[in-house]
Amino acid sequence: MTASNEELEAHLVRLNRSFELAGDVGVYLVSMGPGQPPCALSISPPVLVAQVEVGPVPVANDRESALFLRRLLELNATGLLHAAFAIEANKVVLTAALELQNLDSNELEAVLSDLDMALSEHVPSLVALSKSLATDPRPGSLPSRPR
């Protein structure tokens, strides 16, 4: 069982994951690779929460927004095993929660690998979809990610 920040750090070290503590709030920022946003990990009993901010929700009309949201749901159903796309405060995020009671390094690695895969395979297609649907060039569309 992972019940403390020290145990979480030990898991990350075992997995050779680069990380840093973000302030005094117990949030760990885990590197997801060059050009990718970090994954925020925090212990919030009874779970460990993992979240990656992908970008702002695209600005589009209702039909185009529905197409984008449909694609997020399709990816949740077919393209992700441990995580899911979600919308939080007008931002697209990848999120996962793991029970602390059973958490081990293998389970943490599975979630981080799922997030890695989504960032490298799904986010570029979401960026392309967002650009093809964009009817309003104002800030608020999903930004492209450097590769």
Buried (B, 14 or more C-beta within 10 A) or exposed (E): EBEEBEBBBEBBEEBEBEBEEBEEEBBBBBEBEEEBBBBBBBBEEEBBBBBBBBBBBBBBEEEBBEBBBEBBEEBBEEBBEBBBBBEEEEEBBBBBBBEBEEBEBEBBBBBBBBBBBBBBEBBEEBBEBBEEBBEEEEEBBBBEBEE
